[in-house]
Amino acid sequence: MSQAPRLARLFTPTYAALINAQIVSPAKSQVVKPNELASALMRPLQTSIYEPHRSPAYLAATLSYGLIQGHPFLDGNKRTAFFLANEYLRAHGIPGLADDGHVGKAYEGLRELAERHISVAAGRADLESFTQNK
C-alpha cells in the first residue's frame, strides 16, 4: 500500500515554503503561485489513487516535475524540487535520489539528475522521460 496519503499530510505548502526559504537564503523566499505549489504537492497522492501500481520513485518524480513546471517560488524551484523529491523517497525508506543506495557513490549520478531537472525546466522533457532511469 502506498504511503502517499500519509506523506500528503507532511509535504504541505508550509513545509515546502520553509524548505525553499532555507535553499534561497539569504534571499527572501516568495511563493508567487500558491495554487501551483498546492497542485505540485498533491501530484503524488493523485497519481497513487489513479495509478496505484506506480513506484515511490515515480511518485517523487511527479512531485519534482510539478514544482519545476509550476514554478511556484520566485527563486530556487529546481533546487526545492530536487530536495523535496529526495525527502519524499527517504520518507518511503528508500535511499535518496543521488545515492542510489550505495555508500560512497552518493554523487555519481548527480550531474545526470541535475541535467534532467534542467531539461524539464527548459521544456525539453515531459513527465515520462523525466522519470525514466538512464
Sequence and secondary structure as in RCSB ss.txt:
>XXXX:A:sequence
MSQAPRLARLFTPTYAALINAQIVSPAKSQVVKPNELASALMRPLQTSIYEPHRSPAYLAATLSYGLIQGHPFLD
GNKRTAFFLANEYLRAHGIPGLADDGHVGKAYEGLRELAERHISVAAGRADLESFTQNK
>XXXX:A:secstr
   HHHHHHHS HHHHHHHHHHHHTTS   BS HHHHHHHHHHHHHHHHH TT  HHHHHHHHHHHHHHH  BSS
 HHHHHHHHHHHHHHHTT   TTTTT TT TTTTHHHHHHHHHHHHTT   HHHHHS  
